[in-house]
Amino acid sequence: KKAEFAKWEGILKPEALAKADKSKGRMIFMAACSACHKMYGQGGAIGPELTGSDRRNLKYLLENILDPNAVVPADFRVSVFQLKDGRTISGVMPEQTERTITVQTPAERLVIERTQIVKQNQLTQSLMPEGLLTALGEENVINLIAYLMGEGQVEMPK
């Protein structure tokens, strides 16, 4: 992980980020990140909201993207539920009451009656997969990181 961190830190120099296409970065964010993360009011709610995070700090971004399981806040730990009807549901729990648990999966938001839960385990892992940057390729990563570190929302590419 240290070698991968050093590699990306070397690629994502201020000069490279200054030349990046933030509009393309937004498009990459929408395709690769927005199913789980919200930024500027758009995206999913299974992962942390990114608009107000420390995203202008390259080290912070790389640490969270390259090693998503290093620090997983309790609100974003995956819980696995075995239900009486035989289903297994995995997701984060944005809300709980005495009677119900709300589970946000990558695909949907479910409200489950506690009486229907046979077993519940909370994992220490994040739903965010490792290896995302490598899968995107260098140019796309530069554009994405420039977008994430940007001052405000940008237009989608034309």
N, C-alpha and C positions, 0 to 999 in steps of 0.2 A: 504493500500500500504506500509506503514511503517513496518508493521508486516511481510509482504511478503519480503520486502527488507532485514530485519534483519534475516529472515529465510535463504535466499540464501547467505547472507554474512557469516553466520555461517557454511554453507555447503561448500562454495567455499574458504576454507582456503588455504594458500600457500602449505601446505603439501598435500592436496587432489589434487590440480592442478598439483603439481610436479609428482604425480603418474598417472595422466590422460593419455589417449591414444589420442594424437593429430590427428593421422590419422583417427580415428573414429570421432573425432570432425570435421574434414574436411568433412567427409561423411555426418554428420548431417547438417553442414552448407550448403552443396550442396542440401540436401533434403528440409531443412526448411527455409533457408534464401536467397539462391542464385537466386531465381526467381525475387527478388527485389533488392538485394544488390550485389555489385561487390567487390571482394577481390582478390588481386594478378592477376588482369586482367580477372577474370572469374566471370560471373553472370550477373544479370539484372541491369537496369539503372533507375528503378522507385524509389528506395530508395537511401540514401547516399552511396557513395563509402566508404568502411571501411578500406582499406589498410593503409591510412595515418591518420585515426582518432585517438582519444585518447584511443584506445582500450586496451592498457596495464594497464589502470586504471580501476580496478574492479568496483568502485563506478560509474564511467561514464557509463560503460557497463550496469550495473544493472538499473541505472536510465532510460536509453534509452530503454531497453528491457521491463522492468516492467511497465513503464508509457510512452508509445510512444507518447501520446498526450500532454505531459507536455510542451515540447518545440519543435515546428514543424517549421523548417526554411521555409521561403516563397517559396523557390524552390520545397519543398516537400509537400506543402499543396494540398489537393485534390480539383480539380475543377470539377464541374458537368456542362455539356453542354447539353442543349435541342436543337435539330436540327430541321430544317424545315421538314425533311423527317420523323419526329416522333421518331427518335432514341434519347436515352439518353446515353451519354458517360461520364465516370468518370476516372480521372487520373491526373497525374502531367504534368505541361507544361515546358518541357525542352527548347523549342524555340518558339519565336514569331516574326512575321514580320508584316508590315502594312496590308498585305493581308491574311496571314494564321496564324494558331496556331497549333503547334505540341503537341499532347497529347500522353503521354506514359501511357498506361493502363497496368494492370498486364499481359495481353496476347499479346498486339501488340502496335506498334507505328503508330499513325494516323496523317495525315496532313489535317486540316479542314479549308476550306475557311471561313473567318469571315462572309461573306454574308449568309452562311448556318446556322449560330448560331442565335437561337431565344432568348435564355436566358443562362446566365453564372453565376454560383455562386462559390465562393471559400470558402471552409470549413476550419475550424481551426484544423481539425483532420488529423491524419496520416492514411495511408492505413494499417500500421502495426497493427495487432491485439494484444490485451492484452491477457495475460494468456499463452504465448508461452512456458515459462519454465515449468510450471506445466504440460502442455500437453506432454512435452518431457520426463519427469522423471529425477530423480536425477543423475544417472550415465551418461546419455546422456548430461545433462547440464554441468556436470564437464568436460567431454571431449570437448564439444563445447566451453566453456569459455576458457579452456586451449589452444585450437586451436586459438581462436580469440585473445588471449593475447600473442601468440607465436611470436618469432622473425622473422620467415620466413615461406615460404610455405613448407608443408610436403607432403609426398607421400600419395596417397589414400590407404586404407587397402587392403591387398592382399586377 
